[in-house]
Amino acid sequence: MPFNYQPIENYALIGDLNTVALVGLNGSIDFMCFPDFDSPSIFAALLDKEKGGHFSIAPVTEDIKYKQLYLPDTNVLLTRFLARHGVAELTDFMPVEELYGGKELVRRVTCIQGEFDMAMHCSPRFDYARATHRTETINAHEIRFISEGPDETVLSLKSNVELRLTGRDASAEFHLKKGQTADFILEQVNRTEASSSNLEDFITKSLFDTINYWKDWIARCTYRGRWMETVNRSALCLKLMTSFKYGSIVAAPTFGLPEEIGGVRNWDYRYTWIRDASFTVYAFINLGYKKEARDFIAWVEKQCIDISKTNEYLTLMYTLDGRKELSESELTHLEGYRGSKPVRIGNGAYEQIQLDIYGELMDSVYLYDKNVESISYQFWKDLSRHVDWLSKNWHISDEGIWEVRGGKKKFLYSRMMCWVAFDRAIKIGLKHSYPLPEEWFAERDRIFNEIHQQFWNKALNTFVQFLGATTVDAATLLMPKVHFIGAKDPQWLATLNRIEEQLVSDFLVYRYRPNEDFDGLSGAEGTFSMCTFWYVECLSRAGKLQKARHYFEKMLGYANHVGLYAEMLGIQGDHLGNFPQAFTHLGLISAALNLNKQLDDQRNKQVNEYI
């Protein structure tokens, strides 16, 4: 069957808390790194339809309609094949590490009505499709794939139908009548294996164990407000992107997906950004997931301890296990999604200085210390070292939240988050009666005054993007959320109006003006979905509840068929950038919680302001 690129939004996500797989609407797994999020890919047809590798199961007929959905409150995926002569159903899931140790991909196809001729094709391509591999037929129901690359991965494909070799790939053709099933399991060989003799029993048991795991997990969610199903789906998505082993969360589980079709903005997001810390902790705490918040803060604490040993400053991103060597390279042998080159792995931005991460770090610890449990004194001393460093360096230029590659500037958002760092450090210290340096208070106030005096443009009646700029920045939408300024302050409302004029298309938000060239990159990009949710929350906080609710619910219509969002939206509503994007779902949760709170507030019951 010829392979064509599906829209990015045609994919759903399954995972085991080690890694994920992207399953297309047609039942093909076209992206999977294995065994971990930041491991080399074994399937990457999404990035090169010929070379990348895929794992497909589908009826042998072209007259098919597809329907895909999650079992409610789970990350177990159903793909239905709807034909005139019958219905078949593909169930995809990965038993979670917490229960089974992970490193297994399970696929079960069942004939619901009628009869079907089915075909399976499994073509792994190891080490980002750079390594060759050999195959071994163990028996008629098991084939092994042995990578000859540096990853040395060995995979076993087992089934209750006969498998055969087709070159370096495994394939099967089989016929299913009503009520019959065919099972497939792809697993790492150096783990406790499920033998083919009990394959059906193992898959049935692990399926229901996995369903119950996810249902039990979502039952712990304490949110009971509006749009609960949408919020729960975002929470389930975030959990899939969280490492059970380390507690860290990837920004997105993919690399190389373009921000513009045919463009060069194709980055690797399979790492943990310190910037995500406060947003992640905020979301987990407010949904009732204190364990996840605790695990994430433990990961952050470990980074702070390691940094204190080497006398270095905080890096903006790390691997899941805390390493910061993320050298960027290009996979020149891959054509990229729909020809979007280059395909990059690693992320050169890790070497950038981005001062805002100190604010997000301190805000996350403040939220945790306030809402979950008190931090240790040793952790406080490690944090204090970072604040001391910041007191001497907050005034320098940096690359900013958007990780521009066109040179350093004095960005408003970086300044504001430095203020947050000092403010939250002071609040933590006062709560515990820790000794506090006087310069922390002085630097906090100095930044506050500088922003109001130097970043406020009287002629334009707005806060500007960077020192000397005449443009605005969507990152400024976080000013009221971090409590730098009141949500109804006249200066803020004037800035919000300017952002609406310059960056908002209908209700969708660009992160900065698309024609600005300060970021040092060619090409354009779509609207930033995360920024759209920030905009909704700003409207909500400002009391414009009808407008906020209308825009929020319109934005929900841009989710894909299973409720997931990429980083950006194109002009035709197509999803762009890495997928799914944690920051987008964090923004959705925050906007939903605030808007629900405002709508429930008795003081707002008679508020009908839209404009």
C-alpha positions as CSV (number, residue, x, y, z in Angstrom):
1,M,0.0,0.0,0.0
2,P,1.6,3.4,-1.0
3,F,2.3,5.7,1.9
4,N,1.4,9.3,1.8
5,Y,1.9,11.8,4.6
6,Q,-1.1,12.2,6.8
7,P,-1.9,15.6,8.4
8,I,-0.2,16.0,11.7
9,E,-3.6,16.3,13.4
10,N,-4.6,12.8,12.1
11,Y,-2.5,11.2,14.9
12,A,-3.3,10.0,18.4
13,L,-0.9,9.2,21.2
14,I,-0.3,6.0,23.2
15,G,2.5,5.4,25.7
16,D,3.9,3.6,28.7
17,L,5.5,6.5,30.7
18,N,8.8,5.7,29.0
19,T,8.0,6.7,25.5
20,V,5.1,7.2,23.1
21,A,3.9,6.1,19.7
22,L,1.9,8.2,17.2
23,V,-1.0,6.1,15.6
24,G,-2.5,7.5,12.4
25,L,-6.2,7.6,11.7
26,N,-5.5,4.8,9.2
27,G,-4.0,2.5,11.9
28,S,-0.4,3.0,11.0
29,I,2.2,3.8,13.7
30,D,4.4,6.3,11.9
31,F,6.5,7.7,14.8
32,M,8.1,6.1,17.8
33,C,11.3,6.5,19.7
34,F,12.3,3.5,21.7
35,P,12.7,2.6,24.5
36,D,12.7,6.2,25.9
37,F,11.3,9.5,24.7
38,D,14.8,10.7,23.7
39,S,16.0,7.4,22.3
40,P,16.6,7.1,18.6
41,S,13.5,6.4,16.5
42,I,12.4,3.0,15.4
43,F,9.5,4.3,13.3
44,A,9.7,7.7,11.6
45,A,7.6,7.5,8.4
46,L,6.2,10.8,9.6
47,L,9.6,12.3,8.7
48,D,10.4,10.3,5.7
49,K,7.7,8.2,4.1
50,E,10.2,5.9,2.3
51,K,13.1,5.5,4.8
52,G,11.5,6.2,8.2
53,G,9.8,2.9,9.0
54,H,6.3,2.2,10.1
55,F,4.0,-0.5,11.7
56,S,0.7,-0.7,9.9
57,I,-2.4,-2.9,10.3
58,A,-5.4,-2.4,8.0
59,P,-8.0,-4.2,5.9
60,V,-7.0,-5.1,2.4
61,T,-9.5,-2.8,0.7
62,E,-9.6,0.8,-0.3
63,D,-13.3,1.4,0.4
64,I,-12.8,2.2,4.1
65,K,-13.9,4.9,6.4
66,Y,-11.9,5.5,9.6
67,K,-13.0,6.4,13.1
68,Q,-10.6,6.9,16.0
69,L,-11.2,7.5,19.7
70,Y,-9.9,6.8,23.2
71,L,-11.7,4.6,25.5
72,P,-13.2,7.1,28.0
73,D,-10.8,8.3,30.7
74,T,-7.9,6.2,29.3
75,N,-5.0,6.3,26.9
76,V,-6.2,3.1,25.2
77,L,-6.9,3.9,21.6
78,L,-9.5,2.4,19.3
79,T,-9.3,2.7,15.5
80,R,-12.4,1.5,13.6
81,F,-12.3,0.4,10.0
82,L,-15.8,0.9,8.6
83,A,-16.7,-0.8,5.3
84,R,-19.9,-1.6,3.5
85,H,-19.5,-5.3,4.3
86,G,-18.5,-5.0,8.0
87,V,-16.6,-3.3,10.9
88,A,-13.2,-4.1,12.3
89,E,-11.6,-2.5,15.3
90,L,-7.9,-2.0,16.2
91,T,-7.0,-1.6,19.9
92,D,-3.6,0.0,20.6
93,F,-2.0,0.5,23.9
94,M,1.3,0.2,25.8
95,P,1.3,-1.4,29.3
96,V,2.6,1.3,31.6
97,E,6.0,1.0,33.3
98,E,4.4,1.3,36.8
99,L,2.6,-2.0,36.2
100,Y,4.6,-3.9,33.6
101,G,8.0,-2.3,33.3
102,G,7.1,-0.8,30.0
103,K,8.9,-1.4,26.7
104,E,6.0,-3.2,25.0
105,L,3.6,-2.1,22.2
106,V,0.4,-4.1,22.0
107,R,-2.0,-4.2,19.0
108,R,-5.2,-6.3,18.8
109,V,-7.4,-6.2,15.8
110,T,-11.0,-7.7,16.1
111,C,-13.7,-8.3,13.5
112,I,-16.9,-6.8,14.8
113,Q,-19.2,-7.4,11.9
114,G,-18.8,-9.2,8.6
115,E,-15.4,-10.6,7.4
116,F,-12.1,-8.9,6.6
117,D,-8.9,-9.7,4.8
118,M,-6.2,-7.9,6.8
119,A,-2.6,-7.1,6.2
120,M,0.1,-6.2,8.8
121,H,3.5,-4.7,7.9
122,C,6.2,-4.0,10.5
123,S,9.3,-2.2,9.2
124,P,11.4,-0.8,12.0
125,R,14.3,1.5,11.0
126,F,16.8,1.8,13.8
127,D,18.8,4.8,15.0
128,Y,16.8,7.4,13.2
129,A,16.9,5.2,10.1
130,R,20.7,5.4,10.0
131,A,21.4,1.9,11.1
132,T,21.0,-1.4,9.2
133,H,19.5,-4.4,10.9
134,R,19.2,-8.1,10.4
135,T,16.2,-10.3,11.1
136,E,15.8,-13.8,12.6
137,T,12.7,-16.0,12.3
138,I,12.4,-17.7,15.7
139,N,9.3,-19.6,14.7
140,A,6.2,-19.1,12.6
141,H,4.8,-16.6,15.2
142,E,7.9,-14.7,16.2
143,I,10.4,-12.6,14.3
144,R,13.3,-10.6,15.8
145,F,14.9,-7.4,14.5
146,I,18.5,-6.8,15.5
147,S,19.9,-3.3,15.1
148,E,23.5,-3.2,13.8
149,G,23.8,0.4,14.9
150,P,25.2,1.9,18.1
151,D,21.9,1.5,19.8
152,E,22.1,-2.3,19.6
153,T,18.3,-2.5,20.1
154,V,16.7,-5.9,19.7
155,L,13.0,-6.1,19.1
156,S,10.7,-9.1,19.0
157,L,7.4,-9.2,17.1
158,K,5.1,-11.9,18.2
159,S,1.6,-12.8,17.0
160,N,-1.1,-15.5,17.1
161,V,-1.1,-15.4,13.3
162,E,1.7,-16.6,11.0
163,L,4.4,-14.1,10.3
164,R,6.8,-14.0,7.3
165,L,9.8,-12.1,6.3
166,T,9.6,-9.6,3.5
167,G,13.2,-8.4,3.0
168,R,14.1,-6.7,6.3
169,D,10.5,-6.4,7.4
170,A,7.8,-8.6,8.9
171,S,4.4,-9.0,7.3
172,A,1.2,-11.1,7.7
173,E,-2.0,-11.6,5.7
174,F,-4.9,-13.1,7.6
175,H,-8.6,-13.4,7.4
176,L,-11.0,-12.5,10.3
177,K,-14.6,-13.5,10.7
178,K,-17.0,-11.9,13.2
179,G,-15.7,-12.3,16.7
180,Q,-12.1,-13.3,15.8
181,T,-9.0,-11.4,16.8
182,A,-5.4,-11.2,15.8
183,D,-2.8,-10.1,18.4
184,F,0.6,-8.5,17.9
185,I,3.1,-7.4,20.5
186,L,6.4,-5.6,19.7
187,E,8.8,-5.7,22.7
188,Q,12.3,-5.2,23.7
189,V,14.0,-8.6,24.0
190,N,16.0,-8.0,27.1
191,R,13.0,-7.8,29.3
192,T,10.6,-10.4,30.9
193,E,9.0,-11.7,27.8
194,A,5.4,-12.8,27.1
195,S,5.8,-16.1,25.3
196,S,3.6,-16.8,22.3
197,S,1.9,-19.7,24.1
198,N,0.2,-17.3,26.5
199,L,0.1,-14.3,24.2
200,E,-3.7,-13.9,24.1
201,D,-4.0,-14.2,27.9
202,F,-1.2,-11.7,28.4
203,I,-2.7,-9.2,26.1
204,T,-6.2,-9.5,27.5
205,K,-4.9,-9.1,31.1
206,S,-2.6,-6.2,30.3
207,L,-5.3,-4.5,28.3
208,F,-7.7,-4.4,31.3
209,D,-4.9,-3.6,33.7
210,T,-4.0,-0.7,31.5
211,I,-7.6,0.5,31.2
212,N,-8.0,0.3,35.0
213,Y,-4.7,2.1,35.6
214,W,-5.8,5.1,33.5
215,K,-9.3,5.2,34.9
216,D,-8.0,5.1,38.4
217,W,-5.5,7.8,37.6
218,I,-8.1,10.2,36.1
219,A,-10.5,9.4,39.1
220,R,-7.9,11.2,41.3
221,C,-8.5,14.4,39.4
222,T,-10.2,16.9,41.7
223,Y,-11.5,19.2,39.0
224,R,-15.3,19.0,38.6
225,G,-16.0,22.2,36.6
226,R,-17.0,23.0,33.1
227,W,-15.3,21.3,30.1
228,M,-14.2,18.5,32.5
229,E,-13.8,15.9,29.7
230,T,-11.5,18.3,27.8
231,V,-9.4,19.1,30.9
232,N,-9.1,15.4,31.7
233,R,-7.9,14.6,28.1
234,S,-5.2,17.3,28.5
235,A,-4.2,15.8,31.8
236,L,-4.0,12.3,30.3
237,C,-1.9,13.7,27.5
238,L,0.5,15.4,30.0
239,K,0.8,12.2,32.0
240,L,1.8,10.3,28.8
241,M,4.6,12.8,28.4
242,T,5.9,12.4,31.9
243,S,8.8,10.1,32.7
244,F,7.8,7.6,35.4
245,K,11.5,6.9,36.0
246,Y,12.6,10.5,36.5
247,G,9.5,12.6,37.1
248,S,10.4,15.0,34.3
249,I,8.1,15.9,31.4
250,V,9.0,16.4,27.7
251,A,8.0,19.6,25.9
252,A,6.7,17.3,23.1
253,P,7.5,13.7,22.3
254,T,8.5,14.4,18.7
255,F,11.3,16.0,16.8
256,G,11.5,17.6,13.3
257,L,7.8,18.4,12.7
258,P,7.7,21.8,10.9
259,E,6.3,25.1,12.1
260,E,5.8,25.8,8.4
261,I,5.4,23.2,5.7
262,G,8.6,23.3,3.7
263,G,10.3,25.6,6.2
264,V,13.4,25.3,8.3
265,R,11.9,25.7,11.8
266,N,12.0,22.0,12.7
267,W,13.2,21.4,16.2
268,D,13.7,18.6,18.7
269,Y,11.4,19.0,21.7
270,R,12.0,15.7,23.4
271,Y,13.6,17.3,26.4
272,T,12.5,19.0,29.7
273,W,12.5,22.8,29.8
274,I,12.9,24.4,33.1
275,R,10.5,27.0,31.8
276,D,7.7,24.4,31.8
277,A,8.2,23.9,35.6
278,S,5.9,26.4,37.1
279,F,3.1,25.7,34.5
280,T,3.5,21.9,35.1
281,V,3.4,22.2,38.9
282,Y,0.5,24.6,38.7
283,A,-1.5,22.3,36.5
284,F,-0.8,19.1,38.6
285,I,-1.5,20.8,41.9
286,N,-4.8,22.4,40.8
287,L,-6.0,19.1,39.3
288,G,-5.1,17.2,42.5
289,Y,-2.0,15.4,41.3
290,K,0.3,16.1,44.1
291,K,2.4,13.0,43.5
292,E,3.2,14.2,40.0
293,A,4.0,17.7,41.3
294,R,6.3,16.1,44.0
295,D,8.1,14.0,41.4
296,F,8.7,16.9,39.1
297,I,10.0,19.1,42.0
298,A,12.3,16.2,43.0
299,W,13.7,16.2,39.5
300,V,14.2,20.0,39.7
301,E,15.9,19.7,43.1
302,K,18.3,17.2,41.7
303,Q,19.3,19.6,38.9
304,C,19.9,22.3,41.5
305,I,22.1,20.0,43.6
306,D,24.1,18.9,40.6
307,I,24.6,22.5,39.5
308,S,25.8,23.5,43.0
309,K,28.5,20.9,42.8
310,T,29.9,22.2,39.5
311,N,29.4,26.0,40.2
312,E,27.5,26.5,37.0
313,Y,24.4,28.6,36.1
314,L,21.0,27.1,35.4
315,T,20.5,25.7,31.9
316,L,17.2,26.1,30.2
317,M,16.7,22.5,29.1
318,Y,17.9,19.0,30.1
319,T,17.4,15.5,29.0
320,L,14.9,13.4,31.0
321,D,17.6,12.1,33.3
322,G,19.1,15.6,33.9
323,R,22.0,15.7,31.4
324,K,22.5,19.0,29.5
325,E,24.6,17.8,26.5
326,L,22.0,18.3,23.7
327,S,24.3,19.0,20.8
328,E,22.2,19.7,17.7
329,S,22.7,17.8,14.4
330,E,20.8,17.3,11.2
331,L,19.5,14.0,9.8
332,T,20.3,14.9,6.2
333,H,19.2,11.4,4.9
334,L,15.6,12.1,5.9
335,E,13.4,14.3,3.6
336,G,11.4,15.7,6.5
337,Y,7.6,15.9,6.9
338,R,6.3,16.7,3.4
339,G,9.7,17.9,2.4
340,S,10.4,20.1,5.4
341,K,14.1,20.2,6.0
342,P,16.3,20.0,7.9
343,V,15.3,17.3,10.4
344,R,17.1,18.1,13.6
345,I,17.9,16.1,16.7
346,G,19.4,17.6,19.8
347,N,18.7,21.3,20.4
348,G,21.3,24.0,20.1
349,A,19.3,26.4,22.2
350,Y,20.5,24.6,25.3
351,E,23.6,26.8,25.2
352,Q,21.5,30.0,25.2
353,I,21.1,32.3,28.2
354,Q,17.5,32.7,29.0
355,L,17.0,34.6,32.2
356,D,13.3,34.0,32.4
357,I,13.8,30.4,33.5
358,Y,14.9,31.6,37.0
359,G,11.4,33.1,37.4
360,E,9.7,29.9,36.3
361,L,12.0,27.8,38.6
362,M,11.3,29.9,41.7
363,D,7.5,30.1,40.9
364,S,7.3,26.4,40.7
365,V,9.0,25.9,44.0
366,Y,6.9,28.6,45.6
367,L,3.7,26.9,44.4
368,Y,4.9,23.5,45.6
369,D,6.1,24.9,49.0
370,K,2.7,26.7,49.4
371,N,0.3,24.0,48.3
372,V,2.0,20.6,48.7
373,E,4.7,20.4,51.3
374,S,7.6,22.5,52.6
375,I,10.9,22.3,50.8
376,S,14.1,21.3,52.7
377,Y,16.6,23.9,54.0
378,Q,19.3,22.3,51.8
379,F,17.1,22.8,48.7
380,W,16.6,26.4,49.8
381,K,20.3,27.0,50.1
382,D,20.8,25.6,46.6
383,L,18.0,27.8,45.2
384,S,19.5,30.8,47.0
385,R,22.7,30.4,45.1
386,H,20.8,30.8,41.8
387,V,19.0,33.9,43.1
388,D,22.4,35.4,44.2
389,W,23.7,34.8,40.7
390,L,20.6,36.4,39.2
391,S,21.1,39.5,41.4
392,K,24.3,40.2,39.6
393,N,23.2,39.2,36.1
394,W,19.5,40.0,35.6
395,H,20.3,43.2,33.6
396,I,22.2,41.4,30.8
397,S,20.7,40.7,27.4
398,D,19.5,37.2,26.5
399,E,17.7,35.2,23.8
400,G,14.3,35.3,25.5
401,I,11.4,32.8,25.9
402,W,11.2,32.3,22.1
403,E,14.8,31.2,21.9
404,V,15.6,33.6,19.0
405,R,18.7,33.0,17.0
406,G,19.1,36.6,15.8
407,G,21.0,38.0,18.7
408,K,20.5,38.8,22.3
409,K,18.2,41.6,23.5
410,K,16.8,43.0,26.7
411,F,13.4,41.3,26.6
412,L,10.5,42.5,28.8
413,Y,9.4,38.9,29.5
414,S,12.9,38.0,30.8
415,R,13.0,41.1,33.0
416,M,9.5,40.3,34.4
417,M,10.4,36.7,35.2
418,C,13.6,37.9,37.0
419,W,11.2,40.0,39.1
420,V,9.2,36.8,39.7
421,A,12.4,35.0,40.8
422,F,13.2,37.6,43.5
423,D,9.6,38.0,44.5
424,R,8.9,34.2,45.0
425,A,12.3,33.7,46.7
426,I,11.4,36.4,49.2
427,K,8.0,34.9,49.8
428,I,9.4,31.5,50.4
429,G,12.1,32.9,52.8
430,L,9.5,35.0,54.7
431,K,7.3,31.9,55.1
432,H,10.1,29.9,56.7
433,S,11.7,32.9,58.5
434,Y,15.0,32.2,56.5
435,P,17.6,35.0,56.5
436,L,17.2,37.1,53.3
437,P,19.8,39.3,51.7
438,E,18.8,42.9,51.4
439,E,19.9,43.0,47.8
440,W,17.0,40.6,46.8
441,F,14.5,43.2,47.9
442,A,16.4,46.0,46.2
443,E,16.8,44.1,42.9
444,R,13.2,43.1,42.8
445,D,12.1,46.8,43.2
446,R,14.7,47.9,40.7
447,I,13.4,45.6,38.1
448,F,9.8,46.6,38.8
449,N,10.7,50.3,38.3
450,E,12.7,49.6,35.2
451,I,9.9,47.8,33.5
452,H,7.4,50.6,34.2
453,Q,9.8,53.3,33.2
454,Q,11.8,51.9,30.3
455,F,9.5,49.2,28.8
456,W,6.4,51.4,28.8
457,N,6.0,53.3,25.5
458,K,3.8,56.3,26.2
459,A,3.3,57.1,22.5
460,L,2.0,53.6,21.8
461,N,0.3,53.2,25.2
462,T,1.7,49.7,25.7
463,F,4.5,47.6,27.2
464,V,6.9,46.7,24.4
465,Q,8.6,43.5,23.5
466,F,12.2,44.5,24.3
467,L,14.1,47.7,25.2
468,G,13.7,50.2,22.4
469,A,11.1,48.1,20.5
470,T,7.8,49.4,19.1
471,T,6.3,45.9,18.9
472,V,4.4,43.8,21.4
473,D,5.0,40.2,22.4
474,A,2.4,37.5,23.3
475,A,4.6,36.4,26.2
476,T,3.5,39.7,27.9
477,L,0.1,38.0,28.3
478,L,1.6,36.4,31.4
479,M,2.0,39.7,33.2
480,P,-1.3,39.4,35.2
481,K,-0.9,35.6,35.6
482,V,2.4,36.0,37.5
483,H,0.9,38.9,39.5
484,F,3.3,41.5,38.2
485,I,0.3,43.8,37.3
486,G,-3.4,43.7,38.0
487,A,-5.6,42.1,35.4
488,K,-7.7,45.2,35.3
489,D,-4.9,47.8,35.6
490,P,-5.3,50.5,32.9
491,Q,-1.8,50.1,31.7
492,W,-2.3,46.3,31.3
493,L,-5.7,46.7,29.5
494,A,-4.1,49.2,27.1
495,T,-1.3,46.6,26.4
496,L,-3.9,43.9,25.9
497,N,-5.7,46.1,23.4
498,R,-2.4,46.6,21.5
499,I,-1.8,42.8,21.5
500,E,-5.2,42.3,20.1
501,E,-4.5,44.8,17.3
502,Q,-1.1,43.5,16.4
503,L,-1.0,39.8,17.2
504,V,-4.6,38.4,17.3
505,S,-6.3,37.0,14.1
506,D,-10.0,36.5,15.0
507,F,-9.1,35.0,18.4
508,L,-5.9,33.1,17.4
509,V,-2.6,34.6,18.7
510,Y,0.8,34.9,17.0
511,R,3.6,34.9,19.5
512,Y,5.1,38.0,17.8
513,R,4.5,39.8,14.5
514,P,5.1,37.3,11.8
515,N,7.1,39.8,9.7
516,E,9.6,40.6,12.4
517,D,13.1,39.4,11.5
518,F,14.7,39.7,14.9
519,D,14.5,35.9,15.5
520,G,17.2,35.3,12.9
521,L,15.3,32.6,11.0
522,S,13.7,32.6,7.6
523,G,10.1,31.6,6.9
524,A,6.8,32.1,8.6
525,E,4.9,30.2,11.3
526,G,1.3,29.7,12.4
527,T,-0.6,31.1,15.4
528,F,0.7,29.8,18.8
529,S,-2.0,27.7,20.5
530,M,-0.5,28.2,23.9
531,C,-0.6,32.0,23.5
532,T,-4.3,31.7,22.5
533,F,-5.1,30.0,25.8
534,W,-3.1,32.7,27.6
535,Y,-5.2,35.3,25.8
536,V,-8.4,33.6,26.9
537,E,-7.1,33.6,30.5
538,C,-6.3,37.3,30.3
539,L,-9.8,38.1,29.1
540,S,-11.2,36.0,31.9
541,R,-9.1,37.7,34.6
542,A,-10.1,41.1,33.2
543,G,-13.8,40.2,33.6
544,K,-14.6,39.9,29.9
545,L,-16.2,36.5,30.5
546,Q,-18.5,36.2,27.6
547,K,-15.7,37.0,25.2
548,A,-13.3,34.7,27.1
549,R,-15.8,31.8,27.1
550,H,-16.7,32.3,23.4
551,Y,-13.0,32.3,22.3
552,F,-12.1,29.4,24.6
553,E,-14.9,27.2,23.2
554,K,-14.0,28.2,19.7
555,M,-10.4,27.2,20.4
556,L,-11.6,23.8,21.6
557,G,-12.9,23.2,18.0
558,Y,-9.3,23.3,16.8
559,A,-8.3,20.2,18.8
560,N,-7.9,17.1,16.7
561,H,-10.3,14.3,16.7
562,V,-9.1,12.9,20.0
563,G,-8.6,16.3,21.8
564,L,-4.9,16.9,21.1
565,Y,-3.0,20.0,20.0
566,A,0.3,20.6,18.3
567,E,2.4,23.7,18.9
568,M,0.8,25.9,16.2
569,L,-2.2,26.2,13.9
570,G,-1.9,27.0,10.2
571,I,-4.2,29.2,8.2
572,Q,-6.4,26.2,7.3
573,G,-6.6,25.0,10.9
574,D,-3.8,22.4,10.2
575,H,-1.6,21.5,13.1
576,L,2.0,22.6,12.9
577,G,5.1,22.0,14.9
578,N,5.8,19.1,17.3
579,F,2.9,17.1,18.5
580,P,1.3,17.0,20.9
581,Q,2.7,20.0,22.7
582,A,2.8,20.0,26.6
583,F,2.7,23.8,26.8
584,T,-0.5,24.0,24.8
585,H,-2.3,21.6,27.0
586,L,-0.9,23.3,30.2
587,G,-2.3,26.6,28.8
588,L,-5.7,24.9,28.1
589,I,-5.9,23.6,31.7
590,S,-4.9,26.9,33.2
591,A,-7.4,28.9,31.1
592,A,-10.2,26.4,31.8
593,L,-9.6,26.5,35.5
594,N,-9.5,30.3,35.7
595,L,-12.5,30.8,33.4
596,N,-14.6,28.2,35.4
597,K,-13.6,30.0,38.6
598,Q,-14.6,33.4,37.3
599,L,-17.9,32.1,35.9
600,D,-18.7,30.6,39.3
601,D,-17.9,33.8,41.2
602,Q,-21.1,35.3,42.4
603,R,-19.6,38.8,41.8
604,N,-19.5,38.0,38.1
605,K,-23.0,36.5,37.7
606,Q,-24.3,39.7,36.2
607,V,-21.2,40.5,34.2
608,N,-22.0,40.3,30.5
609,E,-19.1,42.4,29.1
610,Y,-17.9,41.1,25.8
611,I,-16.0,44.0,24.3
